[in-house]
Amino acid sequence: MDILELIKQNRQTIKELFLKIETAQETEKLYEYFNKIYEELITYSQAEESTLYTSMSKYQGNEELIEVAKAEHQESKKLLEEMEFFSPTSSEFKHKFQQLKQVVYQHWEKEEKFIFMQSQKLVSQQEKEQLGNKFVDLKNKLQQELMMN
């Protein structure tokens, strides 16, 4: 499958998890959903950087876009790591969660406007399919590694 479609599917999964956290009442479920969001965002970001971003960096003029996107991934990761120290029922957790959601949605919006648009112009359909396969393989590998830690 085309990498852009895979990324959109991953985003939908993350959006659904965000909604589950916002509506969950049980502490156990909040922990479960947070752990899943953590896993999804970390592995998705790393796989995206290693596939789509690496491919896009071959083309001149995309360096700044890629650097900004990577910095936004780091910001999300930092927020996730900070959230680990709070109970999901605490006000601190809820505040960090809202920050995370805002950072992620703003990142996605910019990414669609710039990186996705550039990749539509510059990357062949065949390469997008190959990148999609690499994305899936890498994300699965990263999820297995994360579960072992």
C-alpha positions as CSV (number, residue, x, y, z in Angstrom):
1,M,0.0,0.0,0.0
2,D,1.0,3.6,-0.7
3,I,2.9,5.1,2.3
4,L,0.7,8.2,2.4
5,E,-2.4,6.0,2.7
6,L,-0.7,3.9,5.5
7,I,0.2,7.1,7.4
8,K,-3.4,8.3,7.1
9,Q,-4.6,4.9,8.5
10,N,-2.2,5.2,11.4
11,R,-3.4,8.7,12.1
12,Q,-7.0,7.5,12.2
13,T,-6.0,4.9,14.8
14,I,-4.3,7.5,16.9
15,K,-7.3,9.9,16.6
16,E,-9.5,7.0,17.9
17,L,-7.2,6.5,20.8
18,F,-7.2,10.2,21.6
19,L,-11.0,10.0,21.7
20,K,-11.0,6.9,23.9
21,I,-8.7,8.7,26.5
22,E,-11.1,11.7,26.5
23,T,-14.1,9.5,27.2
24,A,-12.7,6.7,29.4
25,Q,-13.8,6.6,33.0
26,E,-11.8,3.8,34.4
27,T,-8.2,4.4,35.4
28,E,-7.2,1.0,34.1
29,K,-8.6,1.9,30.6
30,L,-6.8,5.2,30.7
31,Y,-3.5,3.5,31.3
32,E,-4.2,1.0,28.5
33,Y,-5.1,3.7,26.0
34,F,-2.2,5.9,27.0
35,N,0.2,2.9,26.5
36,K,-1.3,2.3,23.1
37,I,-1.0,5.9,22.1
38,Y,2.6,6.0,23.3
39,E,3.4,2.8,21.3
40,E,1.6,4.1,18.2
41,L,3.1,7.6,18.2
42,I,6.7,6.5,18.9
43,T,6.8,3.7,16.3
44,Y,4.8,5.6,13.7
45,S,7.1,8.6,14.0
46,Q,10.3,6.6,13.8
47,A,9.0,4.6,10.8
48,E,7.8,7.8,9.1
49,E,11.2,9.4,9.5
50,S,13.1,6.4,8.3
51,T,10.9,5.9,5.2
52,L,9.0,9.0,3.9
53,Y,11.4,11.6,5.4
54,T,14.5,9.8,4.2
55,S,13.0,9.6,0.7
56,M,11.9,13.2,0.7
57,S,15.3,14.4,1.8
58,K,16.8,13.3,-1.5
59,Y,15.0,16.2,-3.2
60,Q,16.5,19.6,-2.8
61,G,14.5,22.2,-1.0
62,N,12.9,19.8,1.5
63,E,15.6,19.9,4.2
64,E,13.9,22.5,6.3
65,L,10.5,20.8,6.1
66,I,12.0,17.5,7.2
67,E,14.0,19.2,10.1
68,V,10.8,20.9,11.4
69,A,8.8,17.7,11.2
70,K,11.5,15.8,13.1
71,A,11.6,18.5,15.7
72,E,7.8,18.2,16.1
73,H,8.1,14.4,16.5
74,Q,10.7,15.1,19.3
75,E,8.3,17.4,21.0
76,S,5.5,14.8,20.9
77,K,7.9,12.2,22.3
78,K,9.0,14.5,25.1
79,L,5.4,15.1,26.1
80,L,4.7,11.4,26.1
81,E,7.7,10.8,28.3
82,E,6.5,13.5,30.7
83,M,3.0,12.1,30.8
84,E,4.4,8.7,32.0
85,F,5.1,10.3,35.4
86,F,1.5,11.2,36.1
87,S,-1.6,9.3,36.9
88,P,-4.0,9.5,33.9
89,T,-6.6,10.8,36.2
90,S,-4.5,13.8,37.4
91,S,-4.9,17.3,36.1
92,E,-1.2,17.3,35.1
93,F,-1.8,14.3,32.8
94,K,-4.9,15.9,31.3
95,H,-3.0,19.2,30.7
96,K,-0.1,17.3,29.0
97,F,-2.6,15.3,27.0
98,Q,-4.2,18.4,25.6
99,Q,-0.8,19.8,24.7
100,L,0.2,16.5,23.0
101,K,-3.0,16.4,21.0
102,Q,-2.5,20.0,19.9
103,V,1.1,19.4,18.9
104,V,0.2,16.2,17.0
105,Y,-2.8,17.7,15.1
106,Q,-0.8,20.8,14.1
107,H,2.1,18.6,12.9
108,W,-0.3,16.5,10.8
109,E,-1.8,19.6,9.3
110,K,1.6,21.1,8.3
111,E,2.8,17.7,7.1
112,E,-0.2,17.3,4.8
113,K,0.2,20.8,3.4
114,F,3.9,20.5,2.7
115,I,5.5,17.1,2.9
116,F,2.6,15.1,1.5
117,M,2.0,17.6,-1.3
118,Q,5.8,17.5,-2.2
119,S,5.8,13.7,-2.1
120,Q,2.8,13.6,-4.4
121,K,4.8,15.7,-6.9
122,L,8.2,14.1,-6.5
123,V,7.9,10.5,-5.5
124,S,6.7,7.9,-8.0
125,Q,3.7,5.7,-7.2
126,Q,6.0,2.6,-7.3
127,E,8.4,4.2,-4.8
128,K,5.4,5.2,-2.5
129,E,4.3,1.5,-2.6
130,Q,7.9,0.4,-1.7
131,L,8.1,2.9,1.1
132,G,4.7,1.7,2.3
133,N,6.1,-1.9,2.6
134,K,9.2,-0.6,4.4
135,F,7.0,1.5,6.7
136,V,4.9,-1.5,7.7
137,D,8.0,-3.8,8.3
138,L,9.8,-1.2,10.3
139,K,6.8,-0.2,12.4
140,N,6.2,-3.9,13.3
141,K,9.9,-4.3,14.2
142,L,9.8,-1.2,16.3
143,Q,6.6,-2.3,18.1
144,Q,8.2,-5.7,18.9
145,E,11.3,-3.9,20.3
146,L,9.2,-1.6,22.4
147,M,7.3,-4.5,23.9
148,M,10.6,-6.2,24.9
149,N,11.7,-3.1,26.8
